[in-house]
Amino acid sequence: MKTMVSIIVPTYNRKNVIERALRSILCQTYSAYEVIVVDDGSTDGTESVVARLQDTRIRYIALQENQGVAHARNVGIQEAKYEYIAFLDSDDEWLPNKLELQMKKMLSSSKHTGMVYCRMGGLLRDGSGRFVCPNEDYVKEILEGDLFNPLLLQNVIGTPAMLVRRECLQQVGGFKETLHCLEDWELILRIAKRWKIGFVDKILVEVHKSAGSISANTPWYLVARCYIVSLYRQEMTELGIMDRVKEEILDVAANNNLYEEIKELLNRDIEL
């Protein structure tokens, strides 16, 4: 009997795209899973779209009010029945062999591997071509194993690419609900500090940028970057990357007329 996986799909007013996301799960070559759709207070009829798929593996959980994607994912984690947990955003999609290749990697890895991820691909916003995450500049030697130090400089792991042991999430905790951006990076750093990370070197996720995406909110992004600096100031300093990280953040801040505010925030300890 195959090892079961719980797949968590948070959604909010995505009735036009969530069927595409769910069908990409239902078409997986690895069929031992449950799907937990956590509707974070949608008002657009999302529930009826999910219901018409009529698949008993899908559980639909409706939250009464919108509390953010981190909260929705944490509800899904609490509701998950199985030892391994994966995530898919409701505006993205998996390639058919995503779960099969990741489970093969996970089950053949040591017990110290808490997460396996893969590459993600998608169209650039300006239509000029495709992006691939992790960036091709990263050599494969630092794409798996002990990734905490490389991840302090740049996150190469997206939530839809993650397959995580339940034990790992129980140990480090779930998503930080007070973060409105980069909550995936913050969680991944906690995982990487304690666990090894495995990698499947294939594009297995297609990312689609939707209107109103939280990831496009620059002030929230900058506050989240400052928060991560606050958490790992000592580690970044010891690695000799603090100046580089600050310069990168301040360049974005300057381009958005937030230089002085973010410069001051970078030198503070932040509590959320």
C-alpha positions as CSV (number, residue, x, y, z in Angstrom):
1,M,0.0,0.0,0.0
2,K,1.3,3.4,-0.9
3,T,2.2,6.0,1.7
4,M,-0.6,8.6,1.9
5,V,-0.1,12.3,1.5
6,S,-2.3,15.3,2.7
7,I,-2.4,18.1,0.1
8,I,-3.4,21.5,1.4
9,V,-4.9,24.0,-1.0
10,P,-5.7,27.5,0.5
11,T,-8.0,29.7,-1.5
12,Y,-9.7,33.1,-1.4
13,N,-12.0,34.2,-4.2
14,R,-10.2,32.1,-6.9
15,K,-13.3,30.5,-8.5
16,N,-11.9,31.1,-11.9
17,V,-8.7,29.2,-11.4
18,I,-9.1,26.8,-8.5
19,E,-10.6,24.0,-10.8
20,R,-7.4,24.1,-12.8
21,A,-5.3,23.7,-9.7
22,L,-7.4,20.8,-8.3
23,R,-7.5,19.0,-11.6
24,S,-3.7,19.1,-11.7
25,I,-3.8,17.2,-8.4
26,L,-6.5,14.7,-9.5
27,C,-4.3,14.0,-12.6
28,Q,-1.3,13.0,-10.5
29,T,0.4,9.7,-11.3
30,Y,0.7,9.2,-7.5
31,S,-2.9,8.6,-6.3
32,A,-2.5,8.0,-2.6
33,Y,-3.6,11.3,-1.1
34,E,-6.3,13.5,0.3
35,V,-7.0,17.1,-0.7
36,I,-7.9,19.7,1.9
37,V,-9.3,22.9,0.4
38,V,-9.3,25.6,3.0
39,D,-11.5,28.4,1.8
40,D,-10.4,31.6,3.5
41,G,-13.7,33.4,3.5
42,S,-14.4,33.5,-0.3
43,T,-17.5,35.3,-1.5
44,D,-17.4,34.5,-5.2
45,G,-18.9,31.0,-5.3
46,T,-15.7,29.0,-4.9
47,E,-17.5,26.3,-3.0
48,S,-19.7,25.4,-5.9
49,V,-16.7,25.1,-8.2
50,V,-15.0,22.7,-5.8
51,A,-18.3,20.7,-5.3
52,R,-18.8,20.0,-8.9
53,L,-15.6,18.0,-9.1
54,Q,-17.3,15.3,-7.1
55,D,-14.2,13.6,-5.9
56,T,-14.3,11.9,-2.5
57,R,-10.6,12.6,-1.9
58,I,-11.4,16.3,-1.6
59,R,-12.4,17.9,1.7
60,Y,-13.7,21.4,1.7
61,I,-13.3,23.6,4.8
62,A,-15.0,27.0,4.8
63,L,-13.6,29.6,7.2
64,Q,-16.1,32.3,8.2
65,E,-13.8,35.2,7.6
66,N,-10.6,36.0,5.7
67,Q,-7.5,35.6,7.9
68,G,-4.7,35.2,5.4
69,V,-3.0,32.4,3.6
70,A,-0.7,31.5,6.5
71,H,-3.7,30.9,8.7
72,A,-5.5,28.9,6.0
73,R,-2.5,26.6,5.5
74,N,-2.2,26.1,9.3
75,V,-5.8,25.0,9.4
76,G,-5.1,22.5,6.7
77,I,-2.0,21.2,8.6
78,Q,-4.2,20.7,11.7
79,E,-6.8,18.8,9.6
80,A,-4.3,16.7,7.7
81,K,-4.6,13.0,8.4
82,Y,-1.3,11.7,7.0
83,E,2.4,11.6,7.6
84,Y,3.5,13.7,4.6
85,I,2.0,17.1,3.7
86,A,2.2,19.0,0.4
87,F,0.9,22.4,-0.6
88,L,-0.6,23.9,-3.8
89,D,-1.8,27.5,-4.2
90,S,-5.2,27.7,-5.8
91,D,-3.9,29.7,-8.8
92,D,-1.0,27.4,-9.6
93,E,-0.8,23.8,-10.9
94,W,1.3,20.7,-10.6
95,L,2.7,18.6,-13.4
96,P,1.4,15.1,-13.4
97,N,4.4,13.3,-11.9
98,K,5.2,15.9,-9.2
99,L,4.0,14.0,-6.2
100,E,5.4,10.6,-7.5
101,L,8.9,11.9,-8.0
102,Q,8.9,13.8,-4.7
103,M,7.6,10.8,-2.7
104,K,10.2,8.6,-4.3
105,K,12.9,11.0,-3.2
106,M,11.5,11.4,0.3
107,L,11.1,7.7,0.9
108,S,14.6,7.0,-0.2
109,S,16.1,9.8,1.9
110,S,17.4,9.5,5.5
111,K,15.1,10.2,8.4
112,H,16.9,13.5,8.9
113,T,15.4,14.9,5.6
114,G,12.4,17.0,6.7
115,M,11.4,18.3,3.3
116,V,11.8,17.6,-0.4
117,Y,11.2,20.3,-3.0
118,C,11.5,20.8,-6.8
119,R,11.9,23.5,-9.4
120,M,9.0,25.8,-10.3
121,G,8.5,27.4,-13.7
122,G,6.2,30.1,-15.0
123,L,5.8,33.0,-17.3
124,L,7.5,36.3,-16.4
125,R,5.0,39.1,-15.8
126,D,6.2,41.1,-18.8
127,G,5.8,38.1,-21.1
128,S,9.4,38.2,-22.0
129,G,10.1,34.5,-21.2
130,R,10.0,31.9,-18.4
131,F,11.4,32.0,-15.0
132,V,12.7,28.9,-13.3
133,C,13.1,28.6,-9.5
134,P,15.6,27.7,-8.1
135,N,17.6,30.1,-10.2
136,E,20.0,28.4,-12.6
137,D,22.8,30.4,-11.0
138,Y,22.7,28.1,-8.0
139,V,24.9,25.0,-8.5
140,K,23.3,21.7,-7.6
141,E,25.6,21.1,-4.7
142,I,23.9,23.7,-2.6
143,L,20.4,22.9,-3.7
144,E,20.0,20.1,-1.2
145,G,21.4,18.9,2.1
146,D,22.2,21.5,4.8
147,L,20.6,24.6,3.2
148,F,20.3,26.9,6.1
149,N,23.2,29.2,5.2
150,P,22.4,29.5,1.5
151,L,18.8,30.2,2.3
152,L,19.7,33.1,4.5
153,L,20.8,34.9,1.3
154,Q,18.1,33.8,-1.1
155,N,15.0,31.6,-0.9
156,V,14.9,29.1,-3.8
157,I,11.9,27.1,-2.4
158,G,8.3,28.0,-3.1
159,T,5.4,26.6,-1.1
160,P,3.8,24.7,-4.0
161,A,7.1,22.9,-4.5
162,M,7.2,21.6,-0.9
163,L,6.6,18.1,0.5
164,V,7.1,18.0,4.2
165,R,7.1,15.4,7.0
166,R,4.4,16.1,9.5
167,E,7.0,15.4,12.2
168,C,9.1,18.3,10.8
169,L,6.2,20.7,10.9
170,Q,5.3,19.6,14.5
171,Q,8.8,20.3,15.6
172,V,9.3,23.7,14.0
173,G,5.7,25.0,14.0
174,G,3.6,26.1,11.1
175,F,3.4,29.3,9.1
176,K,3.7,32.6,11.0
177,E,0.3,34.1,10.6
178,T,1.4,37.7,11.4
179,L,3.5,37.8,8.3
180,H,1.7,39.0,5.2
181,C,4.5,38.1,2.8
182,L,7.5,35.7,2.7
183,E,5.8,33.5,5.3
184,D,7.1,30.5,3.2
185,W,10.7,31.7,3.4
186,E,10.5,32.3,7.2
187,L,9.1,28.7,7.7
188,I,11.7,27.2,5.4
189,L,14.5,28.8,7.3
190,R,13.2,27.2,10.5
191,I,13.0,23.8,8.8
192,A,16.5,24.2,7.2
193,K,18.0,25.1,10.6
194,R,17.1,21.6,12.0
195,W,16.5,19.3,9.1
196,K,18.2,18.3,5.8
197,I,16.3,19.2,2.6
198,G,16.0,17.0,-0.5
199,F,15.7,18.2,-4.1
200,V,14.1,16.9,-7.3
201,D,15.9,18.6,-10.2
202,K,12.9,19.0,-12.4
203,I,10.2,21.7,-13.1
204,L,7.2,20.1,-11.5
205,V,5.1,23.2,-10.6
206,E,3.7,25.8,-13.0
207,V,3.2,29.2,-11.3
208,H,0.6,31.7,-12.5
209,K,0.6,35.3,-11.2
210,S,-2.9,36.4,-10.3
211,A,-4.2,39.9,-9.9
212,G,-4.0,41.1,-6.3
213,S,-1.2,38.6,-5.4
214,I,0.1,39.3,-1.9
215,S,3.7,38.5,-3.2
216,A,3.5,41.7,-5.3
217,N,2.9,44.0,-2.3
218,T,6.3,45.7,-1.9
219,P,5.8,47.3,1.6
220,W,4.8,43.9,3.1
221,Y,7.8,42.3,1.3
222,L,10.2,44.8,2.8
223,V,8.8,44.4,6.3
224,A,9.1,40.7,6.0
225,R,12.7,40.9,4.8
226,C,13.5,43.2,7.8
227,Y,11.9,40.7,10.1
228,I,14.0,37.8,8.7
229,V,17.1,40.0,9.2
230,S,16.1,40.6,12.8
231,L,15.7,36.9,13.4
232,Y,19.1,35.9,11.9
233,R,21.2,39.0,12.4
234,Q,24.0,37.1,14.2
235,E,24.1,34.3,11.6
236,M,24.2,36.7,8.7
237,T,26.9,38.7,10.3
238,E,29.0,35.6,11.0
239,L,28.6,34.4,7.4
240,G,29.7,37.9,6.1
241,I,26.5,38.4,4.1
242,M,24.8,41.1,6.2
243,D,26.0,44.1,4.1
244,R,24.9,42.3,0.9
245,V,21.5,41.5,2.3
246,K,21.0,45.0,3.6
247,E,22.1,46.6,0.3
248,E,19.6,44.4,-1.6
249,I,16.7,45.3,0.7
250,L,17.6,49.0,0.7
251,D,17.8,49.1,-3.2
252,V,14.2,47.9,-3.3
253,A,13.2,50.3,-0.6
254,A,14.8,53.2,-2.5
255,N,13.0,52.3,-5.7
256,N,9.7,52.5,-3.8
257,N,10.4,55.7,-1.8
258,L,10.8,53.8,1.5
259,Y,14.5,54.1,2.0
260,E,14.6,55.9,5.3
261,E,11.8,53.9,6.9
262,I,13.4,50.6,5.9
263,K,16.9,51.7,6.9
264,E,15.6,52.4,10.4
265,L,13.7,49.1,10.5
266,L,16.7,47.1,9.5
267,N,18.5,48.2,12.7
268,R,15.7,47.2,15.0
269,D,14.6,43.9,16.6
270,I,11.2,43.2,15.2
271,E,8.4,41.3,17.0
272,L,5.3,40.2,15.1
